[in-house]
């Protein structure tokens, strides 16, 4: 019985954006594979050797200090022309809470 390989995240995000939440939680073995896929713009489905060309913009986030992240991951992502954007937690910006409350209470 031949089993069809399922498309992965990179295939679903082809010609669009892939968002990875909490990059600080990535396992070390995943990092080189992620960086290779981004550099070569090719992926292969699990158990398949055929390469699939993908065009993906990657957005990653973390609640951890960037200094605490795995050096290989951080340096690899920065080498891909990454931009670091630090947004302070809302607890440090309490003056913005009324604006958020108005926005979300009127969005419906």
ChimeraX attribute file (.defattr): number of C-alpha atoms within 10 A of each C-alpha:
attribute: neighborCount
match mode: 1-to-1
recipient: residues
	/A:1	3
	/A:2	4
	/A:3	5
	/A:4	7
	/A:5	11
	/A:6	9
	/A:7	11
	/A:8	12
	/A:9	11
	/A:10	26
	/A:11	20
	/A:12	13
	/A:13	16
	/A:14	15
	/A:15	12
	/A:16	13
	/A:17	14
	/A:18	17
	/A:19	13
	/A:20	12
	/A:21	13
	/A:22	12
	/A:23	19
	/A:24	19
	/A:25	11
	/A:26	15
	/A:27	9
	/A:28	12
	/A:29	8
	/A:30	10
	/A:31	18
	/A:32	13
	/A:33	12
	/A:34	16
	/A:35	17
	/A:36	13
	/A:37	18
	/A:38	20
	/A:39	13
	/A:40	11
	/A:41	16
	/A:42	16
	/A:43	21
	/A:44	17
	/A:45	15
	/A:46	11
	/A:47	7
	/A:48	10
	/A:49	9
	/A:50	11
	/A:51	11
	/A:52	12
	/A:53	15
	/A:54	19
	/A:55	17
	/A:56	19
	/A:57	14
	/A:58	15
	/A:59	13
	/A:60	14
	/A:61	14
	/A:62	14
	/A:63	13
	/A:64	12
	/A:65	9
	/A:66	13
	/A:67	8
	/A:68	9
	/A:69	16
	/A:70	17
	/A:71	11
	/A:72	13
	/A:73	19
	/A:74	17
	/A:75	12
	/A:76	19
	/A:77	20
	/A:78	12
	/A:79	11
	/A:80	11
	/A:81	8
	/A:82	14
	/A:83	9
	/A:84	11
	/A:85	7
	/A:86	11
	/A:87	9
	/A:88	9
	/A:89	9
	/A:90	10
	/A:91	9
	/A:92	9
	/A:93	10
	/A:94	9
	/A:95	10
	/A:96	11
	/A:97	12
	/A:98	9
	/A:99	10
	/A:100	10
	/A:101	10
	/A:102	10
	/A:103	11
	/A:104	9
	/A:105	9
	/A:106	7
	/A:107	6
	/A:108	5
